[in-house]
Amino acid sequence: PRVTITSQPAKDDSTTELSPILQKGTKMTFHVRMDPTSDKPQKANDTQLMVTELEAPNPETNTPGRIVWVSDSEAPGGFSPSLLTAEREHEIKDAEGGCEVRNWENQIGWLVYAVKWMYGKRLEANFDLWVQDLKRFVEESQ
């Protein structure tokens, strides 16, 4: 339901406020609810992430905009990379009548099997919902 920006690369020494605009090197905490369709109160699961790639869309070449973030193993509460590393990529590009949104995630490490067993179906449903919501947001913003 929300994200907290925890740090960003310094653009200059005079800026101390954190921007809500993601950029390469932004570190953030996703406060995740595992069942976003439920109206019942849920404990948020905090996930530490860092933006590693960011490209604006280029309509002239039909190149999609993309953002990639990975789990931040150095953040408090982060997992050791050998236990679990997750990388999520989103691509957004113009399409006839709206936009096309593609999303995928790669996970590696010893805990991947437990994550898939415990949360696999739920994560798939949540990712589908995320893509639908992102597509709707982008199209309404155009």
C-alpha positions in Angstrom: 0.0 0.0 0.0 3.0 2.4 0.3 6.7 2.9 -0.1 9.2 4.8 2.0 12.2 6.3 0.2 15.1 5.8 2.6 18.0 7.3 0.6 18.9 8.6 -2.8 22.1 9.5 -4.6 23.1 13.1 -3.9 22.6 15.4 -6.9 24.4 18.2 -5.1 25.4 19.0 -1.5 22.6 21.5 -0.9 19.7 19.1 -1.2 18.8 17.1 1.9 15.1 16.3 1.1 14.3 13.0 -0.4 12.5 13.2 -3.7 9.4 11.1 -4.4 10.8 10.5 -7.9 12.7 7.3 -8.2 16.2 7.4 -9.7 19.1 5.0 -10.2 20.5 4.3 -6.7 17.2 5.1 -4.8 16.9 2.9 -1.8 13.3 2.3 -0.5 11.2 0.1 1.7 8.1 -1.4 0.2 5.4 -2.0 2.9 3.7 -5.0 1.4 0.4 -6.6 2.2 0.3 -10.1 0.9 -3.4 -9.9 0.2 -4.1 -6.5 -1.3 -7.7 -7.4 -2.2 -8.6 -8.0 1.5 -10.4 -5.4 3.6 -9.2 -7.0 6.8 -6.3 -5.5 8.7 -2.9 -7.0 7.8 0.6 -6.7 9.1 2.8 -5.0 6.5 5.9 -7.0 5.4 8.7 -4.6 4.8 10.9 -5.3 1.8 14.2 -3.4 1.3 14.9 -2.5 -2.4 17.2 -0.5 -4.5 16.7 0.9 -8.0 19.5 -0.4 -10.3 18.3 0.6 -13.8 16.1 3.4 -15.0 15.4 4.4 -18.6 12.7 6.9 -19.8 10.6 5.8 -22.8 11.6 7.0 -26.2 8.5 7.3 -28.5 10.7 8.1 -31.5 12.3 4.7 -31.4 9.4 3.0 -29.6 11.8 2.0 -26.8 9.9 1.2 -23.6 10.5 3.0 -20.3 11.9 0.6 -17.8 12.8 0.4 -14.2 14.6 -2.4 -12.3 15.0 -2.8 -8.6 16.7 -5.5 -6.5 16.5 -6.6 -3.0 18.9 -4.5 -0.8 21.0 -7.0 1.2 22.8 -4.2 2.9 19.7 -2.6 4.4 18.6 -3.5 8.0 16.4 -6.6 7.7 17.8 -7.5 4.3 18.6 -11.1 3.4 22.1 -12.3 2.6 22.4 -12.6 -1.2 23.0 -16.4 -0.9 19.7 -16.7 0.9 17.5 -14.6 -1.3 18.0 -12.0 -4.0 15.1 -10.8 -6.0 15.2 -8.6 -9.1 12.0 -7.0 -10.5 11.7 -5.3 -13.9 8.9 -3.2 -15.3 8.6 -2.1 -18.9 6.0 0.4 -20.1 5.5 1.5 -23.7 2.9 3.2 -25.8 0.4 0.9 -27.6 -2.6 1.5 -29.8 -5.4 2.6 -27.5 -3.3 2.8 -24.3 0.0 1.3 -23.1 1.6 -2.1 -22.7 3.0 -3.0 -19.3 5.3 -5.9 -18.8 6.6 -7.1 -15.5 8.8 -10.0 -14.4 10.8 -11.0 -11.4 13.8 -13.3 -10.9 14.7 -14.8 -7.6 17.9 -16.7 -6.6 19.1 -18.2 -3.4 18.3 -20.9 -0.9 15.0 -19.4 0.2 13.5 -19.3 -3.3 12.0 -22.8 -2.8 10.3 -21.8 0.4 9.1 -18.5 -1.0 7.6 -20.3 -4.0 6.0 -23.0 -1.9 4.6 -20.6 0.7 3.7 -17.6 -1.5 4.0 -18.6 -5.2 0.3 -18.4 -6.1 -0.3 -15.3 -4.0 2.7 -13.5 -5.6 1.5 -14.4 -9.1 -1.9 -12.9 -8.3 -0.4 -9.8 -6.7 2.0 -9.2 -9.6 -1.0 -9.5 -12.0 -2.9 -6.9 -9.9 0.2 -4.7 -9.8 0.5 -4.7 -13.6 -3.3 -3.9 -14.0 -3.1 -1.0 -11.6 0.1 0.4 -13.1 -1.4 0.2 -16.6 -4.5 2.0 -15.4 -2.4 4.7 -13.7 -0.3 5.3 -16.8 -3.2 5.4 -19.1 -5.2 7.8 -16.9 -2.1 10.1 -16.6 -1.7 10.4 -20.4 
